[in-house]
Amino acid sequence: MALNCEEVGAVIIGRNEGSRLATCLHSVCAQLSSVVYVDSGSTDDSLKIAQSLGVEVVNLPPSPPFTAARARNAGVRQLRETAPNVQLVQFLDGDCELQPEWLEEALSFLAEHPDAAVVCGRRRERFPDATPYNRLCDLEWDSPVGPALACGGDSLMRLSAFEQANGFTDALIAGEEPDLCFRLRQLGWTVHRLPVEMTLHDANMTRASQWWQRMVRSGYAVAEAYKRRGAYEPDIRRQLVSNVVWALPPAWLFWPLLWIRVSQRRGALYASHIVLGKLPHLVGQVTFWWRDWRQKPAKLIEYK
């Protein structure tokens, strides 16, 4: 059965995105009529921008702590109230612009694959050559197409599947998408990445400290994923153990060999990112284990 845009709603999340949010909302409102924006404590004019465009706005209370997962869940609840006939939700981060060709291709795929819960496409950086950190993000987004284990923050999802899996886990400060996709796959759904332009992303990363924090967050997410589902996904254990081994001083002697091996496949910049990133990854992993052992609540690790 064919699907159409009338059955699609959008949930956009953001915090202090300013002009990037305006670009995002314009791109979505041009294609969809049911749009919800969830704001997580912005101190700029993000709320005024969203209200001026007539979209539904959810101003997320600061307690419990802000997370992207909690914001997306709140957005879906609001979407269900204001647009009860919507069957699919396009999730989008507020620093992204939805591409005009995406929805038609994604809807066609979902109509032909009733077992698919989630589809995502190619996310590209808007200014990939502005900084090496932006370029690294663009390389990271360029993942293989076809059946996938997980999606990213931008994706089109069946609401029936989302609700069957009980949505995102509110408390996760990172890695909430792979966590949800794992539960969806356990229920028999599939996840797919399409060879279609989906969004333009504006990382706006200009400093090494931002790259470091982003890698710390990634390491934290891997450690938490191992605790939650490492017994079911051996690759998570491999990632965690590999990073710990490579981050310890004895392995530093072999970093040049690792750099050469990665650079032959992905280039010098990406190789430097992978090798040097072992250190902040380890910091993130240790941070998770320390907080988990002390039974302390997670805190956001922000890089912007």
N, C-alpha and C positions, 0 to 999 in steps of 0.2 A: 504494500500500500504506500502510495506516494506521501511524502511529508512536505509541509510548506512552512513559510516563515511565520504564519499566523499561530503556529503551534510552538513557536520558540520565544522564550523570554531570556533576558540577560541579567546576570548578577555581576556587578563591577565593584571591586574593593579598592580602597586607596587611603593614603595618609600623606597630606602635604604634597600632592602632585601638581597643584596649580595648573599651569597652561597645558601640561601633559594630560591632565584629567579632562580638560575642555576638548582636546583633540580626540581623546578616547570616546567621550560621550557623544560627540558629533558623529563619529564614525559608526557608532552603534545605533543611535537614534535615526540615522538615515536608512537603516535596514530593518529595525525592529520597533514595535510599538510598546511592548511590555519590558520596561527597563528599571532595574533597582540599583541604586548606588548605596554602598555601605561604607561609612566613614569611621576610621579608627583614631579619633582624637586629633584631627587636623587643627593646626593653628594658623593656617593660611586661609585663602578664600575658597577652598575646595567645596565646602557646603553651599556657599552662595552660587558658585558656578553650576553645581548640580541642580539646585532649586530653580535657577533661572531658565534651565532647559526643560523644566517640567517633568523630570523623572522622579520616581518614588525614592525618597531618601531615608535611610536608617542611620541614625547617629548612635553608634555602638557605645554603651556605657563602659567606663574604664575597668570595671570589676565584674567578673574575673578578668585577668590580664588579656590585652589585645593579642590575637593571633589571626593569621589569614584564614585558618580553618574555621574559627568561630565567626568571623565576618561573613564567610561564604554561606555557612549554615543559616545565619540570620537573614541573609539576602534571599535564600530559597524560601524560608518561612514567609517573608514579606511577599515574595512573588506568588506563592500559593494563595495568599489572601487577596491580592489585587488582580490576579489573572489565573483563576482556578482551572481554566481550560488548557493552559500551557502544558505541553508534554515533554519539552526539552529545554535545557538551560545552557546558555552560552556563558561560561565563566570567563572573566577577563580581569587582568590587573589594570589599575588606573593609569599606568605608564605605557599602555599598549594601544595601538590603533588597529581596529578590525578591518581586514582587507575585503574589498567588495566581492571577490570571487569565491570566498571561503564557504559561506553558508550554503550556496546552491550545491557545491560539490559534496560537502559534508552531509547534507540532508539526503542527497541521492545515495550516498554510501550507506547511511543508516537504514534507508528504506529497503535496500537490497540485502542487508545483513541484520536480521532481527535479533541475533545473539550479541551484537555489538552494543556495549553500554556507553562507551566513550570513544570519540574520535578527536584527534588533534592534527594540526598541520605544521607547516614550517613557520617558526618564529624567527624573525630577523632583527638585527640591530638597526636602528634608524641612522646612527652615525658610527659605523663600525671602525672607521679609520681615524676617528677623533682622538682616541687614546688606545694604548695597547690593551687596557682592561676591557674596553668596549669590544675590541676585536676578539678577545678571549670569550666573551659572552656569545658573540656571533658564532664562533666555532663550536661552542658548547651546544647551542640550539640545533646545530646541523646533525641531528641523529638519524639513524636508519629508518626508512619507511617500512610499513607492513605491520604485522601483528607485533604488539609491544607489551612490556610488563607494566608500564605506567605512562601517564600523561604528565604534563606540566601544569602551571597555573592557568593557562589558557586552554580551554577545551569545550567541546559540545557534548553534553551528557543527557542520557534519558533520565527523566525524573523518577520513573518507576524503579529503575536500577539504583539510583542514588538513595531513594527512600528504603528500598529493600536492604541496602547495606548500612543503613542508619547514618548516612552522610559522612562528613569529615569528623575527625576526632578533635574536638575543640582545643584540647590542651597542647597539641603538638605545635611547637614553635617553628618547625621546618619539616619537610618530608611528608606533609599531609596528603599529597596527591598519590605517591606510591603506596602509602598505607591504605587509602581508600581503594585504589585499583587492585591491590592484593585481595582485599575482602570481596570485591566484585568478581574477581577471577575464581575465588573459592566458591562463589555462588553459581558459577557456570557462565558468567558473562565474559566477553572479550574486549580488548582494548586495541585500538589501531591508530597508526600514524600515517597520514595521507601525504602524497607528494604535491601538496597544494599550499600556496601562500596563505597563511592564517592571520598573523599579526606582525606589526612593526613595534619593536620594544625600544624604549629609551633608557638604557642602564644609567647613563650620566655618571659613569665612574671615572674619576680623574686622579685619584690618589692611590698609592700602594696600600695605605691603611684600609681603604674600602675593599680592595681585593683580599687583604688578609682577613678581615671580618667575614667576608662572604665565604671564604674557605673554612674558617672556624665553624660557621653555621653548618656547612656541608658535613664536616667531620662529626659534629654533634648529631646531625640527622642520621648518619650511618650507624653511630653507636646506639641510638635509640631504636632504629629499625632492627638492629641485631637482637636487642632485648625482646622486641615485640614479635618478630617473625623470622628470626635467624634460623630456627629449627626447620622452617618450611622453605626458605630460600637460601641455599648454600652459598650463592654468589655474594650475599651480604657478609657472611663470615669471611669469605676470601678477601673482599675489599678491606674489611676491618683489620685482619691479621696482616695483610700485605702492607697496609699503610703504617702500622705500628713498627713492623720490621724495618721498612725503608726509612722511617723517621728517626731511628735510634743511631747514635754516633758511629758504631762500627760499620753501618751500611753506607755512611757518607763517602767512604772510599770508592764505592761502586756507583755513586751518582753520575759520574761522567758516562759510564756505560749505559745506564738507564736513559740519560739524556739523548745519547746518540741513537738508541733504539727507537725512542718515541719521535725524535725529530725526523727520522727517515720516513715515518708514516704521516706525521701531522705538521712538521715544520718546527723551526727553532723556538718561536714564541710559545707554542703549545707545549713543547717539551720542557721549557723553563717553568711554565705554569704547573705542570704535573710534578716535576722534581721538587721545586721549592715549596709547592703546596703541601707536601708531606708534613711539614712542620705545623702550619695552622690547623691542618686536619687533625693531627694528634692533639693539639690544644683543645679542639672541639670535642674530641672523644673523651679526653680526660675530664673536661668540664662536665659532660653528661654523667660519667660514672661517679664523679665527686658529688654532684647534686643528687643523683639517684641514691647513692649510699647514705647520704644525710637526709634523704626524703624531703628535699627542698623543692618548692615549685619551680618550674622552668621560667626563665626570663628571655624576652626577645633578644635576638642577636641581629642587630640592624647594621647595614653597611651604607645606607644613604644618610 
